[in-house]
Amino acid sequence: MRPDRDPGAGARLEEADVILLLEGTYPYVRGGVSKWVHDLLLGMPETRFGIVFLGATADSYGAPQYSVPANVVFLETHYLLESAQFAPSGARKGHRACQTWLEAFHAQLPASAGELDEAVCQDLVRCLLRPDGISTEDFLFGKTSWDYIRGRYEDGASDQDFVSYFWTVRSMHNAVFKLARIARRLPRARVLHAVSTGYAGLLGTFLALDTGAAFILSEHGIYTKERKIDLQRIALSDRPDHFYAQADSGADHRRGLWIRFFQGIGRLAYARADPIIALYEGNRRQQLSDGAPESKTRVIPNGISVGPFARLRAERAARAPRVVGLLGRLVPIKDVKSFVRAMCTVSARCPDVEGWLIGPTEEDPDYVRQCRDLVRDLGLDGRVKFLGFQDPKAILPQLGVLVLSSISEAFPLVILEAWASGLPVIATDVGACRELIEGSATNGRALGVAGRVVPIADPEALAAAAIDLLNDPAQWHAAQQAGIRRVERYYRQETVISDYRRLYQEAMG
């Protein structure tokens, strides 16, 4: 990546045709969404892109994982959860409009609020973005915001610990004011494109309301659903520089605050964005349930460049390799432990079969350590191997079946890559996996079943599916051919690029 594309504070940014608003993905994290973004950039060399990356804290991310193409005219990186680097010199009264703004903002968030008031939303944004408007300092250190938080606490949370409640609400809103600071200095663009709701979607809403730019929203997964999973999994901390609050008697209440907040800002993005894009019909229905107007929604599935993977079929042995592979990040949402437990059954019945865990391990080292301990405790050393990140084109021909044991997915590109290379897939019944593997009315159900779908967190079902496919060459070959036919007919990258080029052109027009 060229460092001069990540300008420091005060640097003048070059104007772009399209600004991509990304949360926790490209270019710092490998994976389906990041690869999708990179392919989109490469597929439209004639379009000038700007990128705004929103992350948690700087120590959550390493070096960029992708080399940013030349048509990216700027890349800005912002961390929303880091502590403010300033403090007031003394007591601060705060902006007189701060409490009014907070009350109006929250009135727009609940799902029960009815149709969003466009004029109110416009006033809210102007109050944040105009030079004499509400500042981060007004919120963090002003008496008006203190009174607002204390009032909310007394009205509905007085049975909770006030300190933890205070830091939860303050952290939640601090990120909103940081987004306003980001929005103030971004150049105008003809099109804004957020690749999730959440904070990226809220930044898109701010910019669209302020500048009148076209605003496109794509969701690979449903953001609010993913945050619910995260909130149920993590231990909340009451440190003032952390997003969430420590597990205690009030943790459920604070989780509820976060969930309602994410649902509310998602609803704001749905109200402003047009079109709202899902990867498959199931997610489109979820968007409607979460408040997206049906007239704005459409489905544009993922796609891959089939040719480079199709060439891998010539490298396949006549007999399927006795290897079951999981290709992806080794993190809890991928449920690697269920894969390991499934391999215990597979190894007992088929001692010649190995399990390969193929993916980066840096994101959650503690979870990877737990997985290694589980491999050792189950006596699978030498049977289950941790290979780290590998080039999919190098590793796919060496597998006999690809497994996704995830507890949540959207539309996994790795399934398409596996099919194009001639590899059947076993996946849990999440996201688009069933629709992909078994087909639907719109993607060729008659083409056949391209693998197996198993329940979430069911190692025995996963093991049985792997054994069946590896031990039955006829079933394996039928699943292989169904996958090849489906990806070649319905999921080509050039179709995706063409669809988005058309969207951008319509929006610019």
Protein Blocks (a to p, Z undefined) as FASTA:
>chain_A
ZZklmccehiacdddfbdcddehiafkbgcjklmmmmmmmmmmmmbccddddddfbfklp
ccdfbdcdfklmbdcdddfkbccfbdcfbdcebjaklmmmmmmmmmmmpmklopadfklm
mmmmmmmmpmklccfklmmmgmklmmmmmmmmmmmmmmpcfklmmmmmmmmmmmmmmmmm
mmmmpccdfbdcdfbehjmlmmmmmmmmmnopacddddfbdfklmmmmmmmmpccdfbfk
bfbdcddfklmmmmmmmmmmmmmmmmmmmmmgccdddfbfklmmmmmmnopafklgccdd
ddddfklmmmmmmmpcfbdcfbdcdeddddfklommlmmmmmmmmmmmmmmbccddeddf
klmmmlmmmmmmmmmmnopghjaccebjadfklmmmmpcbdcdfbfbdcbdfklmmmmmn
opacddddehjllmmmnopfknopmnopcbdcddehilklmmmmmmmmmmmmklmmmmmm
mmmmmmmmmmcfklmmmmmmmmmmmmmZZ
